[in-house]
Amino acid sequence: MIDTGYPIARERPSPEPRTLTDRFCSIEATAGYVALGTSAALVLAFTGKPNRVEVMVEDNDAQVDFRNELNVPADPITVRAGQTWAPDVCARYVFGNNLVAGLVANVQVIGRY
């Protein structure tokens, strides 16, 4: 073995990878997918104020609107079909509507506390 002047390398145990269950201890979600029509409708009213809201859209594009306790609408966000949108947003109510006329968009919303 060649003497380099450095101490002998040693193995350090790597920490366990963190998961979402470590960060968020509870969730509140819709019971499966909710069908949205062309008019804005309430998708989910949270019992509290989650730290993160995840929106999953299937079939057709949907427009999602997050609102606070005073039911003041924020800027609507368009989520394309087959995509998941998960910003770190605090919201009390989630409204949504379908963007494709005559068809239905299926949306699932999960709030993580």
SVG drawing of the C-alpha trace seen along z (x, -y; Angstrom):
<svg xmlns="http://www.w3.org/2000/svg" viewBox="-72 -37 76 39">
<polyline fill="none" stroke="black" stroke-width="0.4" points="0.0,0.0 1.3,-3.4 1.5,-6.0 -0.2,-9.2 -0.3,-11.0 -4.1,-10.9 -6.0,-8.9 -7.5,-5.6 -10.9,-5.9 -13.8,-4.7 -17.3,-3.7 -20.1,-6.0 -23.6,-4.7 -25.8,-6.8 -29.1,-8.1 -32.4,-6.6 -34.0,-8.5 -36.8,-10.9 -40.2,-10.3 -43.4,-12.4 -44.7,-10.7 -41.8,-12.1 -42.6,-15.6 -46.4,-15.4 -48.0,-13.4 -51.7,-13.5 -53.6,-14.0 -57.1,-14.9 -58.3,-14.1 -61.3,-13.6 -62.8,-10.1 -61.3,-9.2 -61.7,-11.3 -64.3,-14.1 -66.0,-14.8 -65.9,-18.5 -68.3,-20.2 -67.9,-23.5 -69.1,-25.7 -66.8,-26.2 -67.7,-23.9 -66.3,-23.1 -64.0,-20.1 -62.9,-19.9 -63.3,-22.0 -60.5,-21.3 -61.2,-21.1 -58.0,-23.0 -55.3,-24.7 -52.9,-22.2 -49.3,-23.0 -49.4,-21.5 -52.1,-20.8 -51.7,-18.3 -54.0,-18.2 -54.1,-15.3 -56.1,-15.6 -57.2,-12.9 -59.1,-12.8 -59.3,-16.5 -57.7,-19.8 -59.0,-21.5 -58.9,-24.9 -58.2,-24.9 -58.8,-27.8 -57.5,-27.9 -59.4,-30.1 -58.7,-31.1 -61.1,-31.3 -62.9,-34.3 -63.6,-32.5 -61.6,-35.0 -60.5,-33.5 -56.9,-33.6 -55.6,-33.4 -56.9,-30.2 -54.3,-27.6 -54.7,-25.4 -53.6,-21.7 -53.3,-19.6 -54.8,-16.2 -52.6,-13.4 -50.5,-15.8 -50.0,-16.3 -49.6,-19.8 -48.2,-20.0 -47.1,-23.5 -46.5,-24.4 -49.8,-26.3 -52.0,-26.9 -55.7,-26.9 -59.0,-26.2 -61.2,-25.6 -60.4,-24.1 -62.7,-25.0 -62.4,-23.6 -64.0,-23.4 -63.4,-21.6 -61.8,-23.5 -63.0,-21.2 -66.6,-22.0 -69.1,-19.2 -66.7,-16.8 -65.8,-15.9 -62.4,-16.3 -61.7,-14.0 -59.7,-15.6 -58.3,-14.4 -57.1,-16.8 -54.9,-15.8 -54.1,-18.2 -51.0,-17.3 -50.8,-18.7"/>
</svg>
